[in-house]
Amino acid sequence: MKKHGKKMAAPIIIAVVVVFYYLGIAALFLWMEGVPFWAKVLLTVVLLALSGVMLGVLVSRIKEIRSGEEDDLSKY
């Protein structure tokens, strides 16, 4: 972990910030009055899905870094 710790710091920080941002928007939207219930549910589901995708991308990126493939451009 120490060997790749610095390379994994940025993706982890960005992912955490983005997930908290999405969850914060969802929480604020749920507390808004005057918005139809279906709209609240739809936006919350979309933001939770985006958070899940972000965490999936983070896991994928960590696996790439650990396998020694830091540069994604080398695939193309």
ABEGO torsion letter per residue (X at the ends): XAAAAAAAAAAAAAAAAAAAAAAAAAAAAAABBGBBAAAAAAAAAAAAAAAAAAAAAAAAAAAAAAAGBABAAAAX
